[in-house]
Protein backbone atom coordinates (compact mmCIF):
# COMPACT_ATOMS: atom_id res chain seq x y z
CA UNK A 1 0.00 0.00 0.00
CA UNK A 2 1.48 3.33 -1.07
CA UNK A 3 1.02 6.19 1.40
CA UNK A 4 1.43 9.83 0.29
CA UNK A 5 4.10 11.84 2.10
CA UNK A 6 1.53 14.09 3.83
CA UNK A 7 -0.23 11.07 5.27
CA UNK A 8 3.10 9.62 6.38
CA UNK A 9 3.75 12.82 8.31
CA UNK A 10 0.30 12.46 9.89
CA UNK A 11 1.17 8.93 10.91
CA UNK A 12 4.25 10.18 12.68
CA UNK A 13 2.12 12.55 14.70
CA UNK A 14 -0.99 10.45 15.32
CA UNK A 15 0.37 6.91 15.41
CA UNK A 16 -0.49 3.96 13.19
CA UNK A 17 -3.61 3.06 15.16
CA UNK A 18 -5.37 6.31 14.30
CA UNK A 19 -4.78 5.97 10.56
CA UNK A 20 -5.68 2.43 9.68
CA UNK A 21 -9.40 1.71 9.61
CA UNK A 22 -11.15 -1.44 10.76
CA UNK A 23 -10.78 -2.89 7.26
CA UNK A 24 -7.08 -2.24 6.80
CA UNK A 25 -4.70 -2.74 9.72
CA UNK A 26 -1.05 -1.92 10.15
CA UNK A 27 -0.18 -5.46 9.16
CA UNK A 28 -1.93 -4.96 5.83
CA UNK A 29 -4.12 -8.00 6.55
CA UNK A 30 -7.87 -8.28 6.88
CA UNK A 31 -9.36 -9.95 9.91
CA UNK A 32 -11.83 -12.79 9.39
CA UNK A 33 -15.49 -12.03 9.93
CA UNK A 34 -16.79 -12.24 13.47
CA UNK A 35 -20.24 -11.67 14.96
CA UNK A 36 -22.39 -8.56 15.05
CA UNK A 37 -24.04 -7.71 17.34
CA UNK A 38 -21.91 -9.08 20.17
CA UNK A 39 -21.30 -8.26 23.83
CA UNK A 40 -18.65 -9.59 26.20
CA UNK A 41 -18.07 -8.83 29.87
CA UNK A 42 -15.78 -9.85 32.71
CA UNK A 43 -16.44 -12.58 35.26
CA UNK A 44 -19.47 -14.80 35.76
CA UNK A 45 -21.62 -11.83 36.73
CA UNK A 46 -21.32 -11.00 33.04
CA UNK A 47 -23.96 -13.61 32.18
CA UNK A 48 -26.74 -11.55 33.74
CA UNK A 49 -25.13 -8.30 32.58
CA UNK A 50 -24.96 -9.61 29.02
CA UNK A 51 -28.68 -10.38 29.12
CA UNK A 52 -29.32 -6.77 30.05
CA UNK A 53 -27.15 -5.60 27.19
CA UNK A 54 -28.72 -8.05 24.75
CA UNK A 55 -32.15 -6.59 25.48
CA UNK A 56 -30.80 -3.57 23.59
CA UNK A 57 -28.51 -5.19 21.01
CA UNK A 58 -30.99 -7.90 20.04
CA UNK A 59 -33.50 -5.25 19.01
CA UNK A 60 -31.02 -3.40 16.82
CA UNK A 61 -30.15 -0.90 19.54
CA UNK A 62 -27.01 1.14 20.00
CA UNK A 63 -23.95 -0.40 21.65
CA UNK A 64 -23.67 2.58 24.01
CA UNK A 65 -27.14 1.95 25.45
CA UNK A 66 -26.36 -1.75 25.70
CA UNK A 67 -23.17 -1.37 27.75
CA UNK A 68 -24.85 1.07 30.11
CA UNK A 69 -27.90 -1.13 30.68
CA UNK A 70 -25.77 -4.24 30.94
CA UNK A 71 -23.50 -3.19 33.80
CA UNK A 72 -26.42 -1.58 35.63
CA UNK A 73 -27.66 -5.14 36.18
CA UNK A 74 -24.48 -5.89 38.12
CA UNK A 75 -24.55 -2.58 40.00
CA UNK A 76 -28.06 -3.53 41.13
CA UNK A 77 -27.09 -6.90 42.58
CA UNK A 78 -26.51 -7.37 46.29
CA UNK A 79 -24.34 -10.48 46.19
CA UNK A 80 -21.25 -9.30 44.36
CA UNK A 81 -18.37 -6.89 44.82
CA UNK A 82 -19.75 -4.18 42.54
CA UNK A 83 -22.05 -1.41 43.70
CA UNK A 84 -23.20 -0.18 47.07
CA UNK A 85 -23.40 -3.69 48.57
CA UNK A 86 -19.64 -4.09 48.14
CA UNK A 87 -16.92 -4.09 50.77
CA UNK A 88 -15.84 -0.64 51.98
CA UNK A 89 -12.53 1.18 52.16
CA UNK A 90 -10.52 0.96 55.38
CA UNK A 91 -12.52 3.83 56.87
CA UNK A 92 -15.78 1.97 56.38
CA UNK A 93 -17.19 3.78 53.32
CA UNK A 94 -18.14 2.29 49.94
CA UNK A 95 -16.77 4.42 47.11
CA UNK A 96 -17.55 3.70 43.47
CA UNK A 97 -15.83 4.36 40.12
CA UNK A 98 -17.19 4.00 36.58
CA UNK A 99 -16.48 4.96 32.99
CA UNK A 100 -18.22 4.78 29.62
CA UNK A 101 -17.10 5.46 26.04
CA UNK A 102 -19.00 5.57 22.74
CA UNK A 103 -18.25 5.06 19.05
CA UNK A 104 -17.43 8.72 18.50
CA UNK A 105 -14.65 8.82 21.08
CA UNK A 106 -16.85 10.59 23.61
CA UNK A 107 -16.29 9.44 27.18
CA UNK A 108 -17.24 10.16 30.76
CA UNK A 109 -16.27 8.87 34.17
CA UNK A 110 -16.74 9.28 37.89
CA UNK A 111 -14.47 8.32 40.76
CA UNK A 112 -14.66 8.24 44.57
CA UNK A 113 -18.44 8.53 44.30
CA UNK A 114 -20.55 7.69 47.36
CA UNK A 115 -24.24 6.86 47.94
CA UNK A 116 -25.14 6.51 44.25
CA UNK A 117 -26.59 3.19 43.14
CA UNK A 118 -25.66 3.41 39.47
CA UNK A 119 -22.36 5.27 38.94
CA UNK A 120 -22.39 4.23 35.27
CA UNK A 121 -25.43 6.45 34.75
CA UNK A 122 -23.58 9.41 36.23
CA UNK A 123 -20.55 8.67 34.05
CA UNK A 124 -22.77 8.86 30.98
CA UNK A 125 -24.27 12.11 32.21
CA UNK A 126 -20.78 13.55 32.59
CA UNK A 127 -20.09 12.52 28.98
CA UNK A 128 -23.30 13.91 27.52
CA UNK A 129 -24.18 16.86 29.74
CA UNK A 130 -20.84 18.47 30.64
CA UNK A 131 -17.71 19.61 28.78
CA UNK A 132 -15.64 17.36 31.05
CA UNK A 133 -14.51 13.73 31.07
CA UNK A 134 -14.18 12.99 34.80
CA UNK A 135 -15.83 14.18 38.00
CA UNK A 136 -14.76 12.91 41.42
CA UNK A 137 -15.82 12.79 45.05
CA UNK A 138 -18.19 15.38 46.44
CA UNK A 139 -18.30 17.19 43.12
CA UNK A 140 -19.42 14.05 41.30
CA UNK A 141 -22.08 13.44 43.94
CA UNK A 142 -23.30 17.04 43.72
CA UNK A 143 -23.55 16.74 39.94
CA UNK A 144 -25.50 13.48 40.28
CA UNK A 145 -28.02 15.08 42.62
CA UNK A 146 -28.40 18.06 40.28
CA UNK A 147 -29.23 15.60 37.51
CA UNK A 148 -32.01 14.06 39.59
CA UNK A 149 -30.14 11.06 41.01
CA UNK A 150 -31.38 9.92 44.41
CA UNK A 151 -28.78 9.41 47.13
CA UNK A 152 -28.94 6.12 49.02
CA UNK A 153 -28.52 5.91 52.80
CA UNK A 154 -24.84 4.94 52.64
CA UNK A 155 -25.13 2.09 55.15
CA UNK A 156 -23.05 -1.01 54.62
CA UNK A 157 -24.81 -4.16 53.49
CA UNK A 158 -25.05 -6.89 56.13
CA UNK A 159 -22.34 -8.99 54.47
CA UNK A 160 -20.02 -6.02 53.97
CA UNK A 161 -20.48 -4.89 57.58
CA UNK A 162 -19.63 -8.36 58.86
CA UNK A 163 -16.55 -8.63 56.66
CA UNK A 164 -15.39 -5.14 57.58
CA UNK A 165 -15.73 -5.80 61.31
CA UNK A 166 -13.67 -8.96 60.89
CA UNK A 167 -11.05 -7.08 58.89
CA UNK A 168 -10.72 -4.42 61.59
CA UNK A 169 -9.36 -7.00 64.04
CA UNK A 170 -6.03 -6.95 62.21
CA UNK A 171 -6.49 -4.13 59.68
CA UNK A 172 -4.15 -5.80 57.21
CA UNK A 173 -4.37 -4.84 53.55
CA UNK A 174 -3.60 -8.03 51.69
CA UNK A 175 -5.72 -8.21 48.53
CA UNK A 176 -6.27 -11.74 47.31
CA UNK A 177 -5.68 -12.58 43.67
CA UNK A 178 -8.82 -11.85 41.63
CA UNK A 179 -9.98 -15.27 40.47
CA UNK A 180 -13.30 -16.96 39.84
CA UNK A 181 -12.42 -20.60 40.27
CA UNK A 182 -9.57 -22.90 41.18
CA UNK A 183 -10.46 -25.93 39.05
CA UNK A 184 -10.31 -24.44 35.59
CA UNK A 185 -14.06 -24.48 35.06
CA UNK A 186 -15.93 -21.23 34.70
CA UNK A 187 -18.91 -22.62 36.59
CA UNK A 188 -17.10 -23.42 39.87
CA UNK A 189 -16.55 -19.90 41.17
CA UNK A 190 -14.53 -19.17 44.28
CA UNK A 191 -16.36 -17.30 47.05
CA UNK A 192 -14.92 -15.37 49.96
CA UNK A 193 -16.02 -16.16 53.55
CA UNK A 194 -18.75 -13.50 53.37
CA UNK A 195 -20.16 -15.04 50.19
CA UNK A 196 -18.80 -12.44 47.76
CA UNK A 197 -16.97 -13.27 44.56
CA UNK A 198 -13.29 -12.50 44.77
CA UNK A 199 -13.35 -9.61 42.32
CA UNK A 200 -14.78 -6.13 42.31
CA UNK A 201 -15.20 -4.94 38.71
CA UNK A 202 -17.35 -5.59 35.69
CA UNK A 203 -16.09 -4.37 32.34
CA UNK A 204 -18.15 -4.70 29.16
CA UNK A 205 -17.54 -4.00 25.48
CA UNK A 206 -20.02 -4.43 22.64
CA UNK A 207 -20.46 -4.05 18.90
CA UNK A 208 -23.96 -3.41 17.57
CA UNK A 209 -25.67 -4.43 14.32
CA UNK A 210 -24.38 -1.27 12.65
CA UNK A 211 -20.80 -2.20 13.50
CA UNK A 212 -20.35 0.51 16.13
CA UNK A 213 -18.43 -0.14 19.35
CA UNK A 214 -18.88 1.10 22.91
CA UNK A 215 -17.70 0.08 26.37
CA UNK A 216 -18.34 0.51 30.07
CA UNK A 217 -16.64 -0.33 33.34
CA UNK A 218 -17.89 -0.06 36.92
CA UNK A 219 -16.31 -1.01 40.25
CA UNK A 220 -16.22 -0.59 44.00
CA UNK A 221 -12.43 -0.80 43.93
CA UNK A 222 -10.26 -2.89 46.20
CA UNK A 223 -11.81 -3.80 49.53
CA UNK A 224 -10.25 -1.98 52.50
CA UNK A 225 -8.21 0.30 50.24
CA UNK A 226 -6.82 3.59 51.50
CA UNK A 227 -9.57 6.18 51.52
CA UNK A 228 -9.37 8.08 48.24
CA UNK A 229 -7.72 5.29 46.28
CA UNK A 230 -8.81 5.15 42.63
CA UNK A 231 -7.94 2.28 40.32
CA UNK A 232 -7.96 1.89 36.56
CA UNK A 233 -11.71 1.50 35.98
CA UNK A 234 -12.64 5.20 35.62
CA UNK A 235 -9.47 6.11 33.74
CA UNK A 236 -9.99 6.23 29.98
CA UNK A 237 -7.19 4.33 28.30
CA UNK A 238 -6.48 2.25 31.39
CA UNK A 239 -9.63 0.40 32.46
CA UNK A 240 -11.53 1.12 29.24
CA UNK A 241 -10.83 2.29 25.71
CA UNK A 242 -12.82 2.37 22.46
CA UNK A 243 -11.63 3.23 18.96
CA UNK A 244 -14.48 2.68 16.52
CA UNK A 245 -12.10 2.14 13.61
CA UNK A 246 -10.23 -0.62 15.43
CA UNK A 247 -11.82 -2.15 18.52
CA UNK A 248 -12.62 -1.85 22.21
CA UNK A 249 -11.06 -3.27 25.36
CA UNK A 250 -11.57 -3.28 29.11
CA UNK A 251 -9.64 -4.56 32.11
CA UNK A 252 -10.12 -6.12 35.52
CA UNK A 253 -7.78 -7.00 38.36
CA UNK A 254 -5.10 -4.97 40.11
CA UNK A 255 -5.78 -1.52 38.72
CA UNK A 256 -2.39 -0.06 39.60
CA UNK A 257 -0.70 -2.42 37.13
CA UNK A 258 -3.23 -1.62 34.40
CA UNK A 259 -2.70 2.12 34.86
CA UNK A 260 1.07 1.74 34.53
CA UNK A 261 0.78 0.43 30.96
CA UNK A 262 -2.40 2.28 29.87
CA UNK A 263 -3.67 -1.25 29.47
CA UNK A 264 -6.90 -1.03 27.48
CA UNK A 265 -5.45 1.54 25.09
CA UNK A 266 -2.45 -0.74 24.60
CA UNK A 267 -4.73 -3.67 23.73
CA UNK A 268 -6.54 -1.56 21.12
CA UNK A 269 -3.24 -0.44 19.62
CA UNK A 270 -2.11 -4.05 19.33
CA UNK A 271 -5.35 -4.78 17.47
CA UNK A 272 -4.54 -1.82 15.20
CA UNK A 273 -1.38 -3.69 14.23
CA UNK A 274 -3.52 -6.58 13.03
CA UNK A 275 -3.48 -8.81 16.10
CA UNK A 276 -6.54 -10.86 16.97
CA UNK A 277 -8.21 -9.60 20.19
CA UNK A 278 -6.96 -12.57 22.18
CA UNK A 279 -3.40 -12.04 21.03
CA UNK A 280 -3.66 -8.31 21.71
CA UNK A 281 -4.80 -9.02 25.28
CA UNK A 282 -1.98 -11.52 25.69
CA UNK A 283 0.61 -8.95 24.59
CA UNK A 284 -0.66 -6.47 27.20
CA UNK A 285 -0.46 -9.15 29.90
CA UNK A 286 3.10 -9.92 28.83
CA UNK A 287 3.96 -6.24 29.21
CA UNK A 288 2.78 -6.26 32.83
CA UNK A 289 4.76 -9.41 33.56
CA UNK A 290 7.91 -7.90 32.05
CA UNK A 291 7.43 -4.78 34.18
CA UNK A 292 7.16 -6.93 37.31
CA UNK A 293 10.06 -9.24 36.51
CA UNK A 294 11.78 -10.15 39.73
CA UNK A 295 8.94 -8.76 41.84
CA UNK A 296 7.92 -11.37 44.45
CA UNK A 297 4.39 -9.92 44.41
CA UNK A 298 3.83 -11.08 40.83
CA UNK A 299 2.48 -14.41 42.07
CA UNK A 300 -0.21 -12.49 43.94
CA UNK A 301 -1.12 -10.23 41.03
CA UNK A 302 -4.05 -10.74 38.69
CA UNK A 303 -5.01 -8.67 35.65
CA UNK A 304 -7.34 -9.73 32.87
CA UNK A 305 -8.23 -8.03 29.59
CA UNK A 306 -11.09 -8.64 27.17
CA UNK A 307 -11.52 -7.09 23.72
CA UNK A 308 -13.62 -6.95 20.56
CA UNK A 309 -12.33 -5.80 17.19
CA UNK A 310 -14.17 -4.03 14.37
CA UNK A 311 -14.90 -7.36 12.68
CA UNK A 312 -16.77 -8.67 15.73
CA UNK A 313 -14.03 -11.04 16.87
CA UNK A 314 -13.43 -11.30 20.60
CA UNK A 315 -10.82 -12.57 23.04
CA UNK A 316 -9.37 -12.32 26.52
CA UNK A 317 -6.20 -13.09 28.44
CA UNK A 318 -4.98 -12.89 32.04
CA UNK A 319 -1.96 -13.32 34.29
CA UNK A 320 -3.20 -16.04 36.64
CA UNK A 321 -5.48 -18.99 36.10
CA UNK A 322 -9.05 -18.27 37.20
CA UNK A 323 -10.21 -15.35 35.09
CA UNK A 324 -13.31 -15.91 32.97
CA UNK A 325 -15.55 -13.77 30.80
CA UNK A 326 -19.06 -13.97 29.39
CA UNK A 327 -19.89 -13.88 25.66
CA UNK A 328 -23.32 -13.23 24.15
CA UNK A 329 -24.33 -13.01 20.48
CA UNK A 330 -27.89 -14.42 20.44
CA UNK A 331 -30.86 -14.99 22.73
CA UNK A 332 -29.66 -18.54 23.36
CA UNK A 333 -25.91 -17.91 23.08
CA UNK A 334 -24.68 -16.43 26.37
CA UNK A 335 -21.84 -18.46 27.81
CA UNK A 336 -18.66 -18.37 29.87
CA UNK A 337 -15.13 -18.61 28.49
CA UNK A 338 -12.12 -19.49 30.62
CA UNK A 339 -9.49 -16.87 29.94
CA UNK A 340 -6.10 -18.18 28.85
CA UNK A 341 -3.37 -17.30 31.30
CA UNK A 342 0.40 -16.75 31.46
CA UNK A 343 1.28 -18.14 34.90
Legacy VTK file of the C-alpha trace (Angstrom):
# vtk DataFile Version 3.0
C-alpha trace
ASCII
DATASET POLYDATA
POINTS 343 float
0.000 0.000 0.000
1.484 3.326 -1.068
1.021 6.192 1.396
1.431 9.834 0.291
4.097 11.835 2.099
1.535 14.086 3.830
-0.228 11.067 5.273
3.100 9.616 6.381
3.748 12.820 8.312
0.303 12.465 9.886
1.171 8.928 10.908
4.250 10.184 12.676
2.115 12.555 14.697
-0.993 10.451 15.321
0.371 6.908 15.414
-0.489 3.963 13.192
-3.609 3.060 15.160
-5.365 6.307 14.304
-4.777 5.972 10.559
-5.684 2.432 9.681
-9.403 1.705 9.614
-11.153 -1.442 10.762
-10.780 -2.893 7.255
-7.078 -2.244 6.800
-4.701 -2.740 9.721
-1.047 -1.918 10.146
-0.181 -5.459 9.158
-1.926 -4.958 5.830
-4.121 -8.005 6.546
-7.871 -8.276 6.876
-9.356 -9.946 9.906
-11.827 -12.793 9.395
-15.490 -12.026 9.926
-16.789 -12.236 13.472
-20.241 -11.673 14.958
-22.389 -8.557 15.052
-24.044 -7.712 17.343
-21.905 -9.079 20.166
-21.302 -8.256 23.826
-18.650 -9.588 26.199
-18.070 -8.831 29.868
-15.776 -9.848 32.708
-16.438 -12.575 35.256
-19.471 -14.801 35.756
-21.619 -11.828 36.727
-21.318 -11.003 33.043
-23.959 -13.608 32.180
-26.740 -11.550 33.742
-25.133 -8.302 32.583
-24.963 -9.605 29.015
-28.683 -10.378 29.125
-29.319 -6.770 30.053
-27.148 -5.595 27.186
-28.722 -8.054 24.754
-32.148 -6.590 25.477
-30.800 -3.571 23.593
-28.509 -5.191 21.011
-30.985 -7.904 20.042
-33.498 -5.251 19.011
-31.023 -3.405 16.817
-30.147 -0.897 19.536
-27.011 1.136 19.999
-23.948 -0.399 21.651
-23.672 2.579 24.009
-27.140 1.953 25.450
-26.358 -1.751 25.697
-23.169 -1.371 27.746
-24.854 1.071 30.112
-27.904 -1.127 30.681
-25.765 -4.245 30.942
-23.502 -3.191 33.800
-26.419 -1.577 35.633
-27.657 -5.138 36.175
-24.485 -5.888 38.125
-24.554 -2.584 40.000
-28.059 -3.530 41.131
-27.087 -6.902 42.579
-26.505 -7.371 46.295
-24.336 -10.476 46.188
-21.254 -9.295 44.355
-18.370 -6.887 44.822
-19.751 -4.183 42.543
-22.054 -1.407 43.699
-23.203 -0.177 47.069
-23.404 -3.690 48.567
-19.642 -4.094 48.140
-16.922 -4.093 50.771
-15.844 -0.637 51.980
-12.531 1.176 52.161
-10.519 0.957 55.382
-12.519 3.828 56.874
-15.784 1.974 56.376
-17.187 3.780 53.317
-18.143 2.292 49.940
-16.766 4.416 47.107
-17.545 3.700 43.466
-15.826 4.365 40.124
-17.188 4.004 36.580
-16.480 4.957 32.992
-18.221 4.779 29.617
-17.100 5.465 26.040
-19.001 5.574 22.738
-18.251 5.063 19.053
-17.434 8.721 18.498
-14.651 8.818 21.076
-16.850 10.590 23.612
-16.286 9.442 27.183
-17.242 10.158 30.755
-16.267 8.869 34.169
-16.744 9.275 37.888
-14.468 8.322 40.760
-14.665 8.240 44.574
-18.443 8.530 44.300
-20.549 7.694 47.357
-24.237 6.860 47.944
-25.137 6.507 44.251
-26.590 3.185 43.140
-25.657 3.414 39.472
-22.361 5.265 38.935
-22.387 4.233 35.269
-25.430 6.452 34.753
-23.585 9.410 36.228
-20.550 8.671 34.048
-22.768 8.857 30.976
-24.269 12.108 32.209
-20.778 13.550 32.586
-20.087 12.524 28.979
-23.299 13.911 27.522
-24.177 16.857 29.742
-20.835 18.467 30.638
-17.709 19.612 28.776
-15.637 17.360 31.051
-14.508 13.734 31.071
-14.176 12.988 34.802
-15.827 14.181 38.004
-14.758 12.906 41.421
-15.821 12.789 45.049
-18.192 15.384 46.441
-18.296 17.188 43.118
-19.420 14.048 41.300
-22.077 13.438 43.939
-23.305 17.035 43.721
-23.554 16.738 39.943
-25.502 13.480 40.279
-28.017 15.085 42.622
-28.396 18.063 40.279
-29.232 15.600 37.507
-32.006 14.057 39.586
-30.144 11.058 41.008
-31.385 9.924 44.415
-28.778 9.412 47.133
-28.937 6.116 49.020
-28.516 5.909 52.801
-24.835 4.938 52.635
-25.125 2.093 55.152
-23.049 -1.014 54.619
-24.807 -4.163 53.487
-25.049 -6.891 56.131
-22.337 -8.987 54.475
-20.024 -6.022 53.970
-20.478 -4.893 57.580
-19.635 -8.365 58.862
-16.554 -8.629 56.663
-15.386 -5.139 57.582
-15.730 -5.804 61.315
-13.671 -8.963 60.890
-11.050 -7.084 58.887
-10.724 -4.416 61.593
-9.362 -7.004 64.037
-6.030 -6.950 62.209
-6.487 -4.132 59.679
-4.152 -5.804 57.208
-4.375 -4.838 53.555
-3.596 -8.034 51.690
-5.715 -8.213 48.529
-6.271 -11.742 47.307
-5.683 -12.581 43.672
-8.822 -11.853 41.625
-9.977 -15.275 40.469
-13.296 -16.958 39.837
-12.421 -20.597 40.269
-9.570 -22.904 41.178
-10.464 -25.929 39.048
-10.309 -24.441 35.593
-14.058 -24.477 35.058
-15.933 -21.229 34.705
-18.912 -22.623 36.594
-17.104 -23.423 39.868
-16.552 -19.901 41.167
-14.534 -19.167 44.280
-16.359 -17.303 47.054
-14.918 -15.370 49.960
-16.020 -16.164 53.551
-18.747 -13.500 53.369
-20.161 -15.038 50.189
-18.799 -12.437 47.765
-16.974 -13.271 44.563
-13.287 -12.504 44.766
-13.350 -9.608 42.319
-14.780 -6.135 42.306
-15.201 -4.942 38.714
-17.349 -5.587 35.693
-16.087 -4.370 32.341
-18.152 -4.702 29.164
-17.539 -4.000 25.480
-20.021 -4.431 22.641
-20.463 -4.046 18.904
-23.963 -3.410 17.567
-25.675 -4.431 14.324
-24.377 -1.266 12.651
-20.800 -2.202 13.501
-20.354 0.513 16.132
-18.430 -0.142 19.349
-18.878 1.099 22.914
-17.696 0.078 26.367
-18.342 0.506 30.072
-16.640 -0.332 33.338
-17.888 -0.064 36.923
-16.305 -1.006 40.253
-16.219 -0.587 44.001
-12.430 -0.801 43.927
-10.257 -2.887 46.201
-11.806 -3.798 49.529
-10.245 -1.978 52.499
-8.211 0.298 50.242
-6.821 3.595 51.505
-9.573 6.181 51.518
-9.372 8.081 48.242
-7.722 5.285 46.280
-8.807 5.147 42.627
-7.939 2.284 40.324
-7.957 1.886 36.559
-11.712 1.502 35.976
-12.640 5.199 35.624
-9.472 6.109 33.736
-9.995 6.233 29.983
-7.188 4.326 28.303
-6.479 2.247 31.387
-9.627 0.403 32.459
-11.529 1.124 29.239
-10.827 2.289 25.705
-12.815 2.369 22.458
-11.634 3.233 18.958
-14.485 2.675 16.524
-12.099 2.140 13.614
-10.228 -0.623 15.434
-11.825 -2.149 18.516
-12.622 -1.852 22.206
-11.056 -3.272 25.358
-11.571 -3.279 29.108
-9.638 -4.555 32.113
-10.121 -6.117 35.519
-7.784 -6.997 38.358
-5.101 -4.973 40.113
-5.781 -1.520 38.719
-2.393 -0.058 39.599
-0.702 -2.418 37.135
-3.233 -1.622 34.404
-2.698 2.119 34.857
1.073 1.742 34.533
0.781 0.432 30.961
-2.401 2.279 29.873
-3.673 -1.252 29.474
-6.898 -1.028 27.477
-5.447 1.544 25.090
-2.449 -0.744 24.604
-4.731 -3.666 23.730
-6.538 -1.558 21.118
-3.239 -0.437 19.619
-2.108 -4.049 19.329
-5.346 -4.777 17.466
-4.541 -1.818 15.200
-1.384 -3.690 14.230
-3.517 -6.581 13.027
-3.476 -8.808 16.098
-6.537 -10.861 16.970
-8.213 -9.595 20.186
-6.965 -12.567 22.185
-3.401 -12.044 21.035
-3.658 -8.314 21.714
-4.799 -9.024 25.279
-1.977 -11.520 25.692
0.611 -8.947 24.594
-0.662 -6.474 27.195
-0.461 -9.147 29.898
3.100 -9.921 28.828
3.956 -6.242 29.213
2.776 -6.263 32.829
4.762 -9.411 33.562
7.913 -7.896 32.046
7.426 -4.785 34.179
7.163 -6.927 37.310
10.060 -9.241 36.506
11.779 -10.150 39.730
8.938 -8.756 41.840
7.915 -11.370 44.450
4.391 -9.922 44.411
3.831 -11.084 40.832
2.484 -14.410 42.073
-0.211 -12.486 43.945
-1.123 -10.230 41.027
-4.053 -10.742 38.694
-5.013 -8.671 35.651
-7.339 -9.734 32.869
-8.228 -8.027 29.588
-11.090 -8.641 27.170
-11.518 -7.093 23.719
-13.622 -6.948 20.559
-12.332 -5.798 17.192
-14.175 -4.034 14.375
-14.902 -7.359 12.678
-16.766 -8.675 15.733
-14.034 -11.036 16.866
-13.426 -11.302 20.603
-10.820 -12.566 23.036
-9.371 -12.317 26.517
-6.202 -13.094 28.444
-4.980 -12.890 32.042
-1.960 -13.319 34.285
-3.199 -16.043 36.641
-5.484 -18.993 36.104
-9.055 -18.274 37.204
-10.213 -15.348 35.093
-13.311 -15.915 32.967
-15.554 -13.774 30.797
-19.058 -13.967 29.386
-19.888 -13.878 25.665
-23.317 -13.231 24.149
-24.334 -13.015 20.479
-27.885 -14.417 20.442
-30.864 -14.988 22.728
-29.658 -18.541 23.360
-25.911 -17.907 23.079
-24.682 -16.430 26.370
-21.838 -18.464 27.812
-18.656 -18.369 29.874
-15.128 -18.611 28.493
-12.122 -19.488 30.623
-9.486 -16.868 29.939
-6.101 -18.182 28.849
-3.374 -17.299 31.296
0.395 -16.753 31.456
1.275 -18.137 34.899
LINES 1 344
343 0 1 2 3 4 5 6 7 8 9 10 11 12 13 14 15 16 17 18 19 20 21 22 23 24 25 26 27 28 29 30 31 32 33 34 35 36 37 38 39 40 41 42 43 44 45 46 47 48 49 50 51 52 53 54 55 56 57 58 59 60 61 62 63 64 65 66 67 68 69 70 71 72 73 74 75 76 77 78 79 80 81 82 83 84 85 86 87 88 89 90 91 92 93 94 95 96 97 98 99 100 101 102 103 104 105 106 107 108 109 110 111 112 113 114 115 116 117 118 119 120 121 122 123 124 125 126 127 128 129 130 131 132 133 134 135 136 137 138 139 140 141 142 143 144 145 146 147 148 149 150 151 152 153 154 155 156 157 158 159 160 161 162 163 164 165 166 167 168 169 170 171 172 173 174 175 176 177 178 179 180 181 182 183 184 185 186 187 188 189 190 191 192 193 194 195 196 197 198 199 200 201 202 203 204 205 206 207 208 209 210 211 212 213 214 215 216 217 218 219 220 221 222 223 224 225 226 227 228 229 230 231 232 233 234 235 236 237 238 239 240 241 242 243 244 245 246 247 248 249 250 251 252 253 254 255 256 257 258 259 260 261 262 263 264 265 266 267 268 269 270 271 272 273 274 275 276 277 278 279 280 281 282 283 284 285 286 287 288 289 290 291 292 293 294 295 296 297 298 299 300 301 302 303 304 305 306 307 308 309 310 311 312 313 314 315 316 317 318 319 320 321 322 323 324 325 326 327 328 329 330 331 332 333 334 335 336 337 338 339 340 341 342
